[in-house]
Amino acid sequence: GLENNPNALAITMAIGICCILYKINLKKQVYAIFAFLTIGMMFYAIVLTGSRKSLIGILIVLFYWLFFVINKEIKLLKTSDKIKSFFVVLLIIGIGGNILYSYFEESILFWRLSVLFAEGQESRETMYLMALELFEQNPIIGVGLDNYRDVSGINLYSHSTYAEALSCTGVIGSLFYFTPYLTLLYKLFKIVNNKETSYLLLKQAGVMLGLLILLIFLAIGIIHFYEITSSIAFGIIIAFCSLNKKKKYSNNRI
């Protein structure tokens, strides 16, 4: 809709994909097929928003999930299940591609993809350079939270969490804000690298790590602390780490 913020919508879809990956079970084939179809619809919505960062970010998460999170479960599937899954995916891609290709070529979606990586770079660079100048002028405490758009004269946000934090809150504010990022990374890596972690928890922690990596990547072109969607995503990760903080884990079979 016209009232929706494209970046906020793209982040919501990206978080939704991560939530599905968190719960997906490849052994339940019908559920897995439905889950992948839903992921496809959410991915389609991300493309429609035209958000370059979200598109690149969710592709990174999907490849990371496939090769570093779910690879063990794929290897443990029976050969017959692997063959069935392969042909189902191939069938969906073949039929869907054949039906949609003619419409896709003339659609707004095709145009959005063709210009996805060709727009907006010059204006963003100007914003980032202005943020750097403001930081150099006020390195300790910055120009004040949410003051970038007023002080810069651009009358827009800096379109970057890193640029906004440095220019508006300086070194002190940035340390306070980004310390939890590092803390969450440490906690998730600790769970993932713990040899006593059960496989289920290992898989879930892997998805949470992917979500955090997505948020860190999106911070290049999105300001997280001015909108609620990113806060919800960080809240999910914080809740996961808190719930699993003091538990003892044992290696269990899938």
C-alpha positions in Angstrom: 0.0 0.0 0.0 1.0 3.6 -0.4 1.1 4.2 3.3 3.7 1.4 3.9 7.4 2.1 4.4 9.1 -0.1 1.8 12.2 -0.7 4.0 10.1 -1.5 7.1 8.0 -3.9 5.0 11.1 -5.6 3.6 12.6 -6.0 7.1 9.3 -7.5 8.3 9.4 -10.1 5.4 13.0 -10.9 6.1 12.3 -11.5 9.8 9.3 -13.7 8.8 11.6 -15.8 6.6 14.0 -16.2 9.6 11.1 -17.3 11.8 10.1 -19.9 9.3 13.7 -21.2 9.0 13.8 -21.4 12.9 10.8 -23.8 12.9 11.3 -25.7 9.7 11.6 -29.5 9.8 12.7 -31.2 6.6 11.5 -34.6 7.8 7.9 -33.3 7.6 7.8 -33.0 3.9 4.3 -31.5 3.5 5.1 -28.8 6.1 8.5 -28.2 4.5 6.9 -27.6 1.1 4.4 -25.2 2.5 7.2 -23.4 4.4 9.3 -23.0 1.3 6.3 -21.7 -0.7 5.7 -19.2 2.1 9.4 -18.2 2.0 9.0 -17.7 -1.8 6.0 -15.4 -1.3 7.9 -13.3 1.3 10.9 -13.1 -0.9 8.6 -11.9 -3.7 7.3 -9.2 -1.4 10.9 -8.1 -0.6 11.6 -7.7 -4.3 8.4 -5.7 -4.8 9.6 -3.2 -2.1 12.7 -2.5 -4.1 14.9 -2.7 -1.0 18.4 -3.6 -2.2 19.7 -4.2 1.3 16.9 -6.5 2.4 17.2 -8.5 -0.9 21.0 -9.0 -0.6 20.7 -9.6 3.2 18.1 -12.3 2.9 20.0 -14.0 0.1 23.0 -14.1 2.4 20.9 -15.6 5.2 19.4 -18.2 3.0 22.8 -19.4 1.7 24.2 -19.3 5.2 21.2 -21.4 6.5 21.5 -23.9 3.6 25.3 -24.5 3.9 26.0 -23.9 7.6 22.8 -24.6 9.5 20.6 -27.2 7.9 23.4 -29.1 5.9 23.7 -31.8 8.6 19.9 -32.5 8.6 20.0 -32.7 4.8 22.8 -35.3 4.9 20.9 -37.4 7.5 17.8 -37.6 5.3 17.1 -40.9 3.6 18.1 -41.2 0.0 14.5 -41.7 -1.0 13.5 -38.5 0.8 16.3 -36.5 -0.8 15.1 -37.7 -4.3 11.5 -36.8 -3.5 12.4 -33.4 -2.2 14.6 -32.7 -5.2 11.9 -33.6 -7.7 9.2 -31.6 -5.8 11.4 -28.5 -5.7 12.3 -29.0 -9.4 8.6 -29.4 -10.3 7.5 -26.3 -8.4 10.3 -24.3 -10.1 9.5 -25.6 -13.5 5.7 -25.2 -13.4 5.9 -21.8 -11.6 8.6 -20.5 -13.9 6.7 -21.5 -17.0 3.5 -19.9 -15.9 5.0 -16.7 -14.5 7.8 -15.9 -17.0 5.6 -14.2 -19.6 3.9 -12.1 -17.0 7.2 -11.4 -15.2 8.9 -10.0 -18.3 6.3 -7.2 -18.6 5.8 -6.6 -14.9 6.8 -3.8 -12.6 8.8 -6.5 -10.7 11.1 -7.0 -13.7 11.7 -3.3 -13.9 12.4 -3.1 -10.2 15.0 -5.8 -10.5 16.6 -4.2 -13.5 17.2 -1.0 -11.6 17.7 -2.5 -8.2 21.4 -1.9 -8.1 21.6 1.2 -10.2 19.7 3.8 -8.2 20.4 5.9 -5.1 24.1 5.4 -4.7 25.2 9.0 -5.2 22.6 10.5 -2.7 23.5 7.9 -0.1 27.2 8.6 -0.5 26.5 12.3 0.1 24.6 11.5 3.3 27.4 9.3 4.6 30.0 11.9 3.9 27.9 14.5 5.7 27.6 12.2 8.7 31.4 11.8 8.7 31.8 15.6 8.7 29.4 16.0 11.6 31.2 13.3 13.5 34.5 15.0 13.0 33.1 18.2 14.3 31.5 16.6 17.4 33.4 13.3 18.0 32.5 12.8 21.7 28.8 13.3 22.0 27.7 14.1 18.4 25.0 16.6 17.4 22.2 15.0 19.4 19.9 12.1 18.7 17.6 12.6 15.7 19.4 15.9 14.8 21.2 14.8 11.7 18.4 15.8 9.4 18.2 19.3 10.9 22.0 20.0 11.3 23.0 18.6 7.9 20.6 20.7 6.0 19.6 17.7 3.9 16.3 17.4 5.9 16.5 13.6 5.7 17.9 10.8 7.9 21.4 9.6 7.1 19.9 6.2 5.9 22.5 4.2 8.0 22.5 3.1 11.6 26.3 3.5 11.7 26.3 7.0 10.2 23.4 8.1 12.3 24.8 6.8 15.6 28.3 8.3 15.0 27.0 11.7 13.8 24.2 12.1 16.4 25.6 10.4 19.5 29.4 10.5 18.9 31.8 7.9 20.4 30.1 7.7 23.7 26.6 7.0 22.4 27.9 4.6 19.7 29.7 2.6 22.3 26.6 2.3 24.4 24.4 1.4 21.4 26.7 -1.1 19.6 28.0 -3.0 22.7 24.8 -5.2 22.8 25.5 -6.1 19.1 28.8 -7.5 20.1 27.4 -9.1 23.3 24.7 -10.9 21.3 27.2 -12.1 18.7 29.4 -13.5 21.5 26.5 -15.3 23.2 25.3 -16.9 19.9 28.8 -17.9 18.9 29.2 -19.5 22.4 26.1 -21.6 21.9 27.0 -22.6 18.3 30.6 -23.6 19.3 29.6 -25.5 22.5 30.2 -29.2 21.8 27.5 -30.1 24.3 24.8 -28.1 22.5 22.0 -30.3 21.3 21.4 -30.4 17.5 18.0 -28.7 17.8 19.4 -25.8 19.8 22.4 -25.6 17.5 20.0 -25.2 14.5 17.9 -22.6 16.3 21.0 -20.7 17.4 22.3 -20.8 13.9 19.1 -19.1 12.6 19.3 -16.5 15.3 22.9 -15.8 14.4 21.7 -15.5 10.8 19.0 -13.0 11.8 21.6 -10.9 13.8 24.0 -10.9 10.8 21.0 -9.8 8.6 20.3 -6.9 11.0 24.0 -5.9 11.2 24.1 -5.9 7.3 20.9 -4.0 7.0 22.2 -1.3 9.3 24.4 -0.1 6.5 21.4 1.4 4.7 18.6 1.4 7.4 18.4 3.1 10.8 17.3 0.5 13.3 16.7 2.7 16.3 14.0 4.9 14.7 11.5 2.2 13.9 9.8 -0.6 15.8 10.3 -3.6 13.4 14.0 -3.8 14.0 13.5 -3.5 17.8 11.2 -6.5 17.7 13.8 -8.5 15.8 16.5 -7.6 18.3 14.0 -8.5 21.1 13.6 -12.0 19.6 17.3 -12.5 19.6 17.7 -11.2 23.2 14.9 -13.4 24.4 16.5 -16.5 22.8 19.9 -15.8 24.4 18.3 -15.1 27.8 16.2 -18.3 27.7 19.2 -20.4 26.9 21.7 -18.6 29.1 21.9 -21.0 32.1 20.8 -24.2 30.6 23.0 -27.2 30.2 22.9 -28.9 26.8 23.6 -32.5 25.8 24.2 -33.9 22.3 21.0 -35.6 21.2 20.2 -37.2 17.9 17.8 -35.5 15.6 
